[in-house]
Amino acid sequence: MVSVKYNKVSIAYDDFVAIDNITLNIHDGEITTLLGPSGCGKSTLLRALAGFVEPFEGQIYLGDKEITYLPPQKRNTAMIFQNYALWPHLTIFKNVEYGLKLRLKKQIVCIADINPKGVIEGLTFNSYGASE
């Protein structure tokens, strides 16, 4: 794992300020839970970490690397959406398989053919997660 830091981050959707000047440090190895009512900004914080929304103020770090304006595909993060992010015409296994095909850039015939140990051994790990 790697530390996550939000430094004085503010995020708005049009005129609505969803996150206002938050500073949060999640240290390497910590498990953190975001709790709160609907609309309080939990998902917005996660979307900002994944790169799907940009703050208008502040910085976001993974480890020592600032990622505030780094495109999502360059962050080496993942996000599981709450609703409607799966292809409804595919099974759960086929949805997972699709992501693996993109990530590993290989043709995987069937997820049942994947040897999890082999997949893990095929990846190298840097300070920001898995890479090829």
N, C-alpha and C positions, 0 to 999 in steps of 0.2 A: 504494500500500500504506500501511499504518499500523502503528505499533508495537503490540506486545502485551506486557503485563506481568502476571505472577502475583506477588502480594506476600504471602508467608507463607501460602499457600493449603493448606488441609487438607480432604480429602473422604473421607467414609466411606459405605459401603454397610452399613446396619444396624450391627453391632459391628465390622466389618472396616474398618480405616483404609487406604484405597487410596493416598492422597496425604497425606504428612505434612510440613507446613510447608515447602513448596517456594517458592522465589523464583526467577523466571526472567524475563529481559528479552530480547525479540526486537525489535531496532531496525528502524525503517522501512527497507525495501529489503533486509533480510537474508533469506537462505534458511536455514532451520533444519530439521534432521532429528531426530526422536525415535527413538532406537534402544534396544532392550532386550528381554528375554525376555517371554513371555506373562505377563500379570498384574502387570507392574511399574508400570502407570499411564499408559502412552502414550495410550490411547484415552480414559481418564478425563479427562486434561488437555484433550483436544480436545472432549470432550462438555461440559466445564465452560465452555470458550470459546464454544461454540455455545449454551449455556444449557439443556442437557438434564439436567445435574446441578448442584446448588448446593453450594458449599463450606460447611462448618460454621464455618470460620475463614478470614480473609484476604480479599483483594480481587483482582479481575480488571479490567484496564483495556484498552481499545482506544484508542490515542492517549492523550489526557488525560481521556477519559471513563470513569468507573467503570461497569462493566456487570455486576457480580457478581450482582445480583438482577433485572436487566432481563430480561423474557420473551424467549424465542428469536426470536419474530417481530419484535421491535423492535431486534435487534442488527445486522441487515444483514450477517450472516455465512452461510456455507453449509457443509455437511458432507456428504461422500460416505461412506456407510457401507460397511463391509468386506463384509458379507453380507446377503442377504435384504431389501434396502431398495428393490429394483426390483419393479414389478408384473410377475409372471411371464407374464401373458397379453398384455403389451404388448411391442412391439419396443423396441430401444434408442432409436431415434428418437422413438417415441411416449412413452417415459419422459421423455426430455429435453424434448419438446414440452409435456408436462403441466406441468412446472416453469415453463417460459417463459410459458404461458398464465396461470398464477397470478401470476407476477412482473409481467408486463406488463399484466395485466388486460384482455387483448384476445383476440378469437377468432382463433386462428391455424389455418388450415385444414390445413396440412401443413408440417412442418419444412423440407421442400425449398423452400417458398415464401418462407422467411425470407431476407432480405438481411442478412447479419451486419453490414455497415457501417451499414445503416439502424437496426438494433437498437441498436448502440453509439451512434449519433448521437442516438437517441431517449432516451437516459439522460443524466442529469447526474451528476456525481461530486462528492461532498462528502468530507470528511476520513475518513469511515468506509466509503466505497465508493459503489456506484451507488445512485441513488434516482430516483424519477420526478419 
